[in-house]
């Protein structure tokens, strides 16, 4: 266990200020993310030093196509997530709570050493939402920078301004999953809302973190080309020429009844994106 940052005590309860949910957590209880726990009036990260998934991936898998292309990236994830997307491909770990999965023991120093031994020039905090293991990822990023290793977050972007700005000081690149440009979609299918994600994108760009965006195109839910064009126009106007990845949906988790995204729909999305952006990519196509 490691004491969490960004919280305040409230008469035996604690209020977490890491993400916009601002969870008020009773004694012995976990927050919405499933890995931040009130123990005797203090908030602890139950995911610190306890990865459940460690692997070496091509960096393009994150996906990042314009940051260290052609290299391998050392990837680390824990249990837990602050969103509850009904299509999550990693739901077995992201929707698990602390202690429900087989965990490894790995300190930030050990993660960095393992990346160096594997000859990976970068480390990704990925698979689940890295902001829910904020302290673990941040400590690892600080050590990595001292050792000449780059760090990456693959994130939903649903995090408060202050913790994100602190993380940006030690972060090299990010891929943010902009799930839709429709707030109603966010609220219905993820449990979150859109505006904090847009603010996170602006912060990352302002702090000069290399930024790429992924949009998973789900048939019948967020494949309206007018909305996609609205999103692409916003990216261009607010962020500049940021690389954008349209990714194909496949049935998963609680969305087994929706058909996979067709190449035709993805090509339409790509063509729409290219009205505004130079680097538009398609992913998850087999």
Secondary structure, DSSP 8 states (H G I E B T S, - for coil): -EE-SSEEEETTEEEE-SSTT--EE-TT-B-TTSSEEEETTEEEETTTT--SEEEEEEGGGTT-SSSSTT-EEEEEE-S--S---TT-TTHHHHT--TTSS------HHHHHHHHHHTT-SEEEE-SS-GGGGHHHHHHHHHHHHHTT-EEEEEE-----HHHHHHHHTT--EEEEE---S-HHHHHHHTSS-SHHHHHHHHHHHHTT-EEEEEEEE-TTTS--HHHHHHHHHHHHHHH-S-EEEEEE---BTTB-SS----HHHHHHHHHHHTTT-S-EEEES--
